[in-house]
């Protein structure tokens, strides 16, 4: 299966147009959150992706809640937050929000590590773990050199060992990747990222 994945669109029309174009070569599209900015303009941001040529599975970022994303995306988009879906034999489990809690204040949709762990514990197995936040220690470094990823997400990757762990959130680490055991971890960013994965 050919998979197109991205994160942190932040309502960019140019980025969305590139993703729509790239989706013509994809069987599945994965969106790792932050479609809008600070809880504003989400319906308009999702409308920019209306031309996607493949099914979209998405997790909310810290810029939108799961309920807001479901309402704005409509029935054509599957929103995952503490739940999974199977498409073409590929099992995807999703977790949104900022983990751990961000310093951005009350507009940010965040989870504590304990809350994230409880949601991740619902997953017994998956081929792709799709999260907004990166795991602690991989693709999670800010411009000031701080590692700000999630220990709960890292622990889930260690336990589940999916083929791919795809995330975003930390803009300074867009494009960064590494491995946790057998799992390839990629901080996606808003440019098109293409992956091949067999069921």
C-alpha positions in Angstrom: 0.0 0.0 0.0 1.2 3.5 -0.9 0.7 5.9 2.0 0.8 9.7 2.0 1.4 11.2 5.4 1.7 14.7 6.8 1.4 16.8 9.9 1.0 20.5 10.9 -0.8 21.8 7.9 -1.7 24.9 9.9 -4.3 26.0 7.3 -1.7 26.5 4.5 -3.4 26.6 1.2 -0.1 26.0 -0.7 0.8 23.0 1.5 -2.7 21.6 1.1 -2.6 21.9 -2.7 0.7 19.9 -2.8 -0.8 17.2 -0.6 -3.9 17.0 -2.8 -1.7 16.6 -5.8 0.4 13.9 -4.1 -2.7 12.0 -3.1 -3.3 11.0 -6.6 -0.5 8.4 -6.2 -1.6 7.2 -2.8 -4.0 4.5 -1.5 -4.3 6.1 1.9 -3.6 9.5 3.5 -2.6 10.0 7.1 -2.9 13.4 8.8 -1.0 13.8 12.2 -2.9 16.8 13.5 -2.7 20.6 13.7 -4.8 21.2 10.6 -5.7 24.8 11.8 -4.2 27.4 14.2 -5.0 27.7 17.9 -8.6 26.3 17.5 -9.4 28.8 14.7 -10.3 28.2 11.0 -10.7 24.4 11.2 -13.6 24.0 8.8 -11.7 26.2 6.2 -8.5 24.2 6.8 -10.3 20.9 6.2 -12.0 22.2 3.1 -8.5 22.8 1.6 -8.1 19.0 1.7 -11.4 18.2 0.1 -9.8 17.2 -3.1 -7.8 14.3 -1.6 -7.9 11.3 -4.0 -7.5 8.7 -1.2 -9.2 8.1 2.2 -8.0 10.3 5.0 -7.3 9.0 8.5 -6.5 11.8 10.9 -5.7 12.5 14.6 -6.3 15.9 16.2 -3.3 18.0 17.1 -3.1 20.4 20.0 -4.6 23.1 17.7 -8.0 21.3 17.5 -9.9 18.8 19.6 -11.1 15.4 18.4 -14.7 16.6 18.6 -13.9 19.7 16.6 -12.0 17.7 14.0 -14.9 15.2 13.6 -17.4 18.0 13.1 -15.2 19.9 10.6 -14.0 16.9 8.6 -17.4 15.3 7.9 -18.1 11.6 7.2 -15.4 11.2 4.5 -12.6 11.5 7.1 -12.0 8.9 9.9 -10.8 10.6 13.0 -8.8 8.4 15.4 -8.1 9.4 19.0 -7.5 6.4 21.3 -8.9 4.1 18.6 -7.8 2.2 15.5 -9.0 1.5 12.0 -8.0 -1.0 9.3 -7.7 0.0 5.7 -6.6 -2.5 3.0 -5.2 -4.8 5.7 -3.1 -2.0 7.3 -3.9 -1.5 11.0 -3.6 2.2 12.1 -4.0 3.3 15.7 -4.2 7.0 16.4 -3.7 9.4 19.4 -4.0 13.1 19.1 -3.2 16.2 21.2 -0.1 17.5 22.7 1.7 15.0 25.0 3.0 15.9 27.5 1.0 19.1 28.4 2.4 22.0 26.4 3.2 25.6 27.7 0.8 27.2 25.2 -2.1 27.8 27.6 -5.8 27.0 27.6 -6.4 27.0 23.9 -4.1 24.0 23.4 -5.6 20.5 23.4 -3.2 18.5 25.6 -2.9 15.2 27.5 -0.9 14.2 30.5 1.4 11.3 30.1 -1.0 9.2 32.2 -4.0 10.1 30.1 -2.0 9.3 26.9 -0.9 6.0 28.4 -4.5 5.0 29.2 -5.6 5.7 25.6 -2.6 3.9 24.1 -3.2 0.9 26.3 -6.4 0.2 24.2 -4.1 -0.8 21.3 -3.1 -4.5 21.2 -1.3 -4.4 17.8 -0.9 -2.1 14.8 1.1 -1.6 11.7 1.2 2.2 12.0 1.0 4.3 15.2 -0.2 7.8 14.2 0.3 10.4 16.9 0.5 14.2 16.9 3.3 14.2 19.4 6.6 12.4 18.9 8.1 9.8 21.3 10.6 10.9 23.9 14.1 10.9 22.4 13.3 10.7 18.7 12.4 13.5 16.3 11.4 15.6 19.3 14.1 18.3 19.7 13.2 22.0 19.8 15.4 24.8 18.4 16.8 25.3 21.9 17.9 21.6 22.0 15.2 20.3 24.4 13.8 16.8 24.0 10.1 17.3 24.5 8.5 14.1 23.3 6.2 11.7 25.1 7.3 8.9 27.3 3.9 7.2 27.0 4.2 7.2 23.2 7.7 5.9 23.4 6.6 3.1 25.7 3.7 2.2 23.4 6.1 2.0 20.4 8.4 -0.3 22.5 5.4 -2.5 23.4 3.7 -2.6 20.0 6.7 -2.4 17.6 4.7 -1.1 14.6 6.4 -0.8 11.3 5.9 3.0 11.3 5.4 5.6 14.1 4.4 8.8 12.4 4.1 12.1 14.2 4.5 15.9 14.0 4.0 18.7 16.6 7.7 19.7 17.0 8.3 22.0 14.0 12.0 22.2 14.6 12.2 18.4 14.0 10.1 18.2 10.8 11.8 15.6 8.6 13.8 14.1 11.5 13.6 10.3 12.0 15.1 7.5 14.0 14.3 4.0 15.2 12.9 2.5 18.4 13.6 -1.2 18.1 12.2 -2.3 14.8 10.0 0.8 14.4 10.8 3.6 12.0 9.8 6.9 13.6 9.3 9.9 11.4 8.3 13.5 12.3 6.4 14.3 9.1 5.8 18.0 8.8 3.5 19.5 6.1 5.3 18.4 3.0 4.2 15.2 1.3 5.8 12.0 2.8 5.3 8.8 0.9 5.7 5.3 2.4 5.2 1.8 1.0 3.8 -0.8 3.4 2.6 -4.3 2.7 -0.3 -5.7 4.8 
